[in-house]
Amino acid sequence: MPHADHFLTRLDRLSVPNVELALSLYRDHELLRHILTGVTLPDAAERVAIALAESNDGPFIVVTRDGKFVTCLGEGMSPGELPIVTRGQLDGITNRIEVYRQRVAAREKLLGPGGETAELARGLYHRGNDFSREEFVAIASWQPMLARIFFDLALDCGELAVKARQTLAPILKRTDKLRPEWNEKLHEYWKMLFAMGHFAVLAAMGGKTPFDGVIVPKSNRPADSILSGFTMHDGIISVCLKGVYAIARLGKPLLSFYKQQYASATNKYHLRESICCLVGIAARHAKLRAEVKKALLPGPQRPSTSLTKYGHALAGTAFSFIDDLDQSTCGTALMGALLACAMTKSLPENHRYRFADPALVPNDLANSIALTLPMDTSNNTSLLTEMLMFVPVAARAAPEDLYLPKDFIDLYRKPWQPKDTLDLLASYVEEIRSPLPKPEGPTRSGPCPCGSGKKYKRCCAE
């Protein structure tokens, strides 16, 4: 191939490290294809120069638009009017491809030759909060092709979780002792709750919205934001933080929606959702922090209510962790390390996961333990504060950091029990059992306020 021969004879124009990089691209046709499709090139450009160094003064390799190698240009040699792929663009695309290849390799290692991929997919539904890091990395290799499907599945799981909760409500309102025939519905809620968190991460981890054209019935909110609406409603830490990761990953296009939601929040659900998402976006996108801080700290310009005051206090606490990201990072790791010591104290002393001292717990494990707590923050101010500390860490995490290693999970994994779901629904049960506030004004069977001595329904109500 003439192009390739000429290219190889010009490698002497490059230093040794640049020769190695040029040859790695020459041998990796798939990577070069991704580089050329991952940048915007002028329609008329038949060739492109790829920078091998940070400077745009060379060296370069020159390739055709369809991936044929033409020549090498040494340092100081000009590419003329050729469009340039910068070294930053080259590294960014290469890193993404390497991560993708690692995930494919992890999937093949987990499943083996001709492995049953359906079993891996079923794990998303049946493992609950115990879906492992290895399983996630393996299934994440499908993300570039299936992002839109993952999004649809996140919505489906969210809707099924809501329906299961609503079906259980009349029974839970009366008793904690559910008959065995209700176990299936309890299990369904548990499965759908955690599955929608997994699918939210998988849908958004690519960073670009795959949701254009999605119509959300009876809602004026952006389709992407439904991910947080479902994942944060029940206040379960591990599910909320997966929603935080998803929204922070999508970033700026959703900022105005959450600012508006915070300013107009009329219930604790929207308040918690908007604050978590705003802080997550600010943590991941430094250029947006000033705008988020301005939206949170002055507070909504509306009459002061207990909810408004609570929202201001919550927002102030949340943003303190953005002002001091080190505090958030260290606090999350310390919390996870303390939990790791408690969880592993019954293991033999020589076990790799036996930690007698929090300082011995690896940071990645400590963070993942904190980010995967299946605990309800809805009516627990202390736990909610801790979750707000975790939010910046979750927002900036790699997606696999939201999961624990399989061998660690295997130490404590137990089959699902109805109590697992009842624990998740504890705050919901407390809420639906709370007596309704007494209506203002006279009751129909009470005394009439006119002073007649008659019942209201026999007097002025007639």
C-alpha positions in Angstrom: 0.0 0.0 0.0 1.8 3.2 -1.2 0.4 5.4 1.5 1.6 3.1 4.2 5.1 2.6 2.7 5.7 6.4 2.5 4.5 6.8 6.1 6.9 4.1 7.4 9.9 5.7 5.6 9.2 9.0 7.3 9.2 7.7 10.9 12.8 8.8 11.2 11.5 12.3 11.5 10.1 11.5 14.9 11.7 10.9 18.3 11.5 7.4 19.9 8.4 8.0 22.1 6.6 9.6 19.2 7.5 6.7 16.9 6.0 4.3 19.4 2.8 6.4 19.5 2.6 6.7 15.7 3.1 2.9 15.3 0.5 2.1 17.9 -2.0 4.1 15.9 -0.8 2.5 12.7 -1.4 -1.0 14.1 -4.8 -0.1 15.7 -7.3 0.5 12.9 -10.3 0.5 15.2 -8.8 3.2 17.4 -7.9 5.4 14.4 -11.5 5.0 13.1 -12.9 6.2 16.4 -10.5 9.2 16.4 -11.6 10.3 13.0 -15.3 9.8 13.7 -14.9 11.4 17.2 -13.8 14.8 15.9 -15.5 17.3 13.6 -13.8 17.7 10.3 -14.5 20.1 7.5 -16.5 18.4 4.7 -13.9 19.3 2.1 -11.0 17.9 4.2 -9.5 14.8 2.6 -6.6 14.6 5.0 -6.1 15.4 8.7 -3.0 16.0 10.9 -2.9 14.2 14.3 -0.7 16.0 16.8 1.7 13.7 18.7 2.6 16.3 21.3 0.9 19.1 23.3 2.2 21.8 20.9 0.6 22.4 17.6 4.1 22.9 16.2 4.5 19.2 15.6 5.3 16.4 15.3 2.3 15.1 13.4 1.1 12.1 11.5 -1.0 12.7 8.4 -3.8 10.4 7.5 -6.6 10.4 5.0 -10.2 10.9 6.0 -10.8 7.1 5.6 -7.9 6.1 7.7 -4.9 5.6 5.3 -1.5 6.7 6.6 0.2 9.2 4.4 3.3 10.6 6.1 5.0 11.9 9.3 5.9 15.6 10.0 8.7 16.3 12.4 8.7 19.0 15.1 8.6 22.4 13.5 7.1 21.1 10.2 3.8 22.7 9.3 0.7 20.7 8.4 -0.4 23.7 6.3 -4.1 24.1 6.1 -4.9 20.5 7.2 -7.3 20.3 10.1 -5.6 19.2 13.3 -6.6 16.6 15.9 -4.9 18.0 19.0 -3.1 15.8 21.5 -5.8 16.5 24.1 -8.5 15.2 21.7 -6.3 12.2 20.8 -5.8 11.3 24.5 -9.4 11.8 25.4 -10.7 9.5 22.6 -8.0 6.9 23.3 -8.8 6.8 27.0 -12.5 6.2 26.2 -11.7 3.4 23.8 -9.3 1.8 26.4 -12.0 1.9 29.0 -14.5 0.3 26.6 -12.0 -2.4 25.7 -11.4 -3.1 29.4 -15.1 -3.5 30.0 -15.5 -5.9 27.1 -12.5 -7.9 28.5 -14.2 -7.9 31.9 -17.5 -9.2 30.4 -15.7 -12.0 28.5 -13.7 -12.9 31.7 -16.9 -13.0 33.8 -19.0 -14.9 31.3 -16.3 -17.0 29.6 -16.3 -18.0 25.9 -19.9 -18.1 24.7 -21.1 -17.0 28.1 -24.8 -16.4 28.9 -25.2 -12.7 28.7 -28.9 -13.0 29.7 -27.8 -14.1 33.2 -25.7 -11.0 33.6 -28.6 -8.8 32.5 -30.9 -10.7 34.9 -28.5 -9.8 37.7 -29.5 -6.1 37.3 -33.0 -7.1 38.5 -32.3 -9.8 41.0 -29.1 -8.7 42.8 -30.6 -5.5 44.2 -28.1 -3.5 46.1 -25.6 -6.4 45.8 -25.0 -6.0 42.1 -21.2 -6.2 42.0 -18.5 -3.9 40.5 -17.4 -6.7 38.2 -20.9 -7.3 36.9 -21.4 -3.6 36.3 -18.1 -3.2 34.4 -19.0 -6.1 32.2 -22.5 -4.9 31.4 -21.2 -1.3 30.9 -19.5 -2.5 27.7 -22.9 -2.4 26.1 -23.5 1.3 27.1 -22.5 3.0 23.9 -25.0 0.9 21.9 -27.8 0.6 24.5 -27.9 3.9 26.3 -31.4 4.7 25.1 -32.6 1.2 26.0 -31.1 1.6 29.5 -32.9 4.9 29.9 -36.2 3.3 28.9 -35.6 0.5 31.4 -34.8 2.9 34.2 -38.2 4.6 33.6 -40.0 1.2 33.4 -38.4 0.1 36.7 -39.3 3.4 38.3 -42.9 3.2 37.3 -43.1 -0.5 38.5 -41.6 0.5 41.9 -44.2 3.2 42.3 -47.1 0.9 41.4 -45.8 -1.8 43.8 -45.5 0.8 46.6 -49.1 2.0 45.9 -50.4 -1.5 45.9 -48.8 -2.2 49.2 -50.0 1.1 50.8 -53.5 0.0 52.0 -52.0 -3.1 53.6 -49.0 -1.4 55.2 -51.3 1.3 56.6 -53.1 -1.3 58.7 -50.4 -3.8 59.7 -46.7 -4.7 59.7 -47.5 -8.4 59.5 -48.1 -9.1 55.9 -49.3 -12.4 54.8 -47.1 -14.6 52.6 -49.2 -13.8 49.5 -47.9 -10.2 49.6 -44.2 -11.3 49.5 -44.2 -11.2 45.7 -45.2 -7.6 45.6 -42.6 -6.7 48.4 -39.9 -8.5 46.4 -41.0 -6.6 43.2 -40.7 -3.2 44.9 -37.2 -4.2 46.2 -36.0 -5.4 42.8 -37.4 -2.4 40.8 -36.1 0.2 43.3 -32.4 -0.9 42.9 -32.7 -1.8 39.2 -33.8 1.7 38.3 -30.6 3.0 40.0 -28.4 0.6 38.0 -30.1 1.6 34.7 -29.9 5.3 35.5 -26.1 5.0 35.8 -25.9 2.9 32.6 -28.1 5.4 30.7 -26.1 8.5 31.6 -22.5 7.3 32.0 -21.7 8.3 28.4 -22.2 11.9 29.3 -24.3 12.8 26.2 -28.1 12.6 26.4 -29.5 9.7 24.4 -33.0 10.8 25.3 -33.9 13.3 22.5 -37.5 12.9 21.4 -38.6 11.1 24.6 -42.1 12.4 25.6 -42.9 12.4 29.3 -46.7 12.1 29.6 -48.4 14.7 31.9 -45.1 16.4 32.8 -43.3 19.5 31.8 -39.9 18.4 33.1 -37.1 17.4 30.8 -37.0 13.7 30.0 -33.5 13.3 31.4 -34.6 14.6 34.8 -37.0 11.7 35.3 -33.9 9.7 36.3 -33.6 11.8 39.5 -37.4 11.9 40.0 -37.5 8.1 40.4 -34.2 7.4 42.0 -34.5 10.1 44.7 -38.2 9.9 45.7 -37.8 7.2 48.4 -34.6 8.6 49.9 -32.5 5.4 49.9 -28.9 6.5 49.9 -27.4 4.0 47.3 -30.3 4.7 44.8 -30.3 8.5 45.4 -26.5 8.7 44.8 -26.8 6.7 41.5 -29.4 9.3 40.4 -26.9 12.1 41.5 -24.2 10.5 39.4 -26.5 10.3 36.4 -27.7 13.9 36.6 -24.2 15.3 37.3 -22.8 13.3 34.3 -25.4 14.9 32.0 -24.7 18.3 33.6 -25.4 21.8 32.3 -28.5 21.2 30.1 -30.5 20.3 33.3 -29.2 23.1 35.5 -32.0 25.5 34.8 -34.7 22.9 35.6 -33.3 22.0 39.0 -32.8 25.7 39.9 -36.5 26.3 39.1 -37.5 23.2 41.0 -35.6 24.3 44.1 -37.1 27.8 43.9 -40.7 26.5 43.7 -40.4 23.3 45.8 -43.6 22.7 47.8 -42.7 19.3 49.3 -39.6 17.6 50.8 -39.3 15.3 47.8 -38.7 18.0 45.3 -36.5 19.9 47.8 -34.2 16.9 48.4 -34.1 16.1 44.7 -33.3 19.6 43.5 -30.6 20.2 46.2 -28.8 16.9 45.6 -28.9 17.4 41.8 -27.7 21.0 42.0 -24.8 20.1 44.3 -23.9 17.1 42.1 -23.8 19.3 39.0 -21.6 21.9 40.8 -19.3 19.2 42.1 -18.7 17.7 38.7 -18.6 21.0 36.7 -16.4 23.6 38.4 -17.5 26.3 35.9 -21.1 26.0 37.1 -20.4 26.3 40.9 -20.9 30.0 41.2 -24.3 29.8 39.4 -25.4 26.9 41.6 -24.3 28.7 44.8 -26.2 31.8 43.7 -29.3 29.7 43.2 -29.1 27.8 46.5 -27.8 30.2 49.1 -30.0 33.3 48.6 -33.0 30.9 48.5 -36.3 31.2 46.8 -37.9 34.7 46.7 -41.2 33.6 48.2 -42.9 33.9 51.6 -41.0 32.3 54.4 -42.4 28.9 55.5 -41.1 26.0 57.5 -40.2 24.2 54.3 -38.4 27.3 53.0 -36.3 27.6 56.1 -35.6 23.9 56.1 -34.6 24.1 52.4 -32.2 27.0 53.1 -30.6 25.1 56.0 -30.3 21.9 53.9 -28.8 23.9 50.9 -26.3 25.6 53.2 -25.1 22.3 54.6 -24.9 20.8 51.1 -22.9 23.6 49.6 -20.5 23.6 52.5 -19.2 20.3 51.1 -18.7 22.0 47.7 -16.8 24.8 49.3 -14.6 22.2 50.9 -14.4 19.2 48.6 -11.6 17.7 50.6 -13.9 17.6 53.6 -16.5 15.7 51.6 -13.9 13.3 50.2 -12.3 12.6 53.6 -15.6 12.4 55.4 -17.0 9.9 52.9 -13.9 7.7 53.1 -13.8 7.8 56.9 -17.5 6.8 57.1 -16.9 3.9 54.7 -13.8 2.8 56.6 -15.6 2.7 59.9 -18.3 0.7 58.4 -15.8 -1.7 56.8 -14.3 -2.3 60.2 -17.7 -3.1 61.7 -18.7 -5.3 58.8 -15.6 -7.4 58.8 -14.8 -7.8 62.5 -16.0 -11.4 62.6 -13.6 -12.5 59.8 -10.4 -14.3 60.6 -7.5 -12.0 61.4 -5.5 -13.0 58.3 -8.5 -12.4 55.9 -7.8 -9.7 53.3 -11.0 -7.9 54.2 -10.4 -8.0 58.0 -9.7 -4.4 59.0 -8.8 -3.7 62.6 -8.0 0.0 61.9 -10.0 2.3 59.6 -6.7 3.7 58.3 -6.0 0.3 56.7 -9.2 0.3 54.6 -8.3 1.2 50.9 -10.0 4.4 49.9 -11.8 3.0 46.9 -13.4 0.3 49.0 -14.3 2.8 51.8 -15.9 5.2 49.3 -17.9 2.4 47.7 -19.2 1.2 51.0 -20.4 4.7 51.9 -22.0 5.2 48.4 -23.9 1.9 48.5 -25.6 2.2 51.9 -29.2 0.9 51.5 -30.5 3.2 54.2 -33.5 5.5 54.2 -32.9 9.3 54.8 -36.5 10.4 54.4 -37.2 11.1 58.1 -33.6 11.0 59.4 -31.9 14.4 59.4 -28.6 12.9 60.5 -28.5 10.4 57.7 -29.6 13.0 55.2 -26.7 15.2 56.2 -24.3 12.3 55.7 -25.8 11.6 52.3 -25.3 15.3 51.3 -21.6 14.8 52.3 -21.5 11.8 49.9 -23.1 13.7 47.0 -19.9 15.5 45.6 -18.0 12.2 45.8 -20.7 10.3 44.0 -21.0 13.1 41.3 -17.3 12.9 40.5 -16.9 9.1 40.8 -16.2 6.7 38.1 -19.4 4.7 37.6 -17.9 1.4 38.8 -17.0 3.1 42.1 -20.8 3.1 42.9 -20.5 -0.7 43.3 -18.6 -3.0 45.6 -16.2 -5.8 44.6 -17.9 -9.2 44.2 -15.7 -11.0 46.7 -16.5 -8.4 49.3 -20.3 -8.7 48.7 -20.0 -12.5 48.9 -18.9 -12.1 52.6 -22.3 -10.8 53.7 -24.8 -11.4 50.8 -28.0 -13.1 52.0 -31.1 -14.1 50.2 -33.8 -11.5 50.0 -36.3 -11.5 52.9 -39.6 -9.5 53.2 -38.0 -7.5 56.1 -35.5 -6.1 53.6 -38.3 -4.3 51.7 -40.2 -3.3 54.9 -37.0 -1.6 56.2 -36.8 0.4 52.9 -40.4 1.4 53.3 -40.3 2.4 57.0 -40.5 6.1 56.4 -43.2 5.6 53.8 -45.3 3.6 56.3 -44.8 6.2 59.0 -46.0 8.8 56.6 -49.1 7.0 55.4 -50.0 6.2 59.0 -49.7 9.7 60.2 -53.2 11.2 61.1 -54.5 13.8 58.7 -54.4 17.3 60.1 -57.7 18.4 61.6 -59.6 20.7 59.2 -59.9 24.3 60.2 -63.3 25.7 61.3 -66.3 23.9 62.8 -67.0 20.2 62.2 -70.4 19.1 61.1 -71.2 17.3 64.4 -69.5 19.9 66.6 -71.1 22.9 68.3 -72.1 25.7 65.9 -69.8 28.8 66.3 -72.8 31.1 66.3 -73.5 30.2 69.9 -76.9 28.7 69.4 -76.0 25.5 71.3 -77.0 23.4 68.3 -74.7 21.1 66.3 -73.2 22.9 63.3 -74.9 20.6 60.8 -78.3 21.4 62.4 -77.7 25.2 62.4 -75.6 27.4 60.2 -74.5 24.5 57.9 -78.0 24.0 56.7 
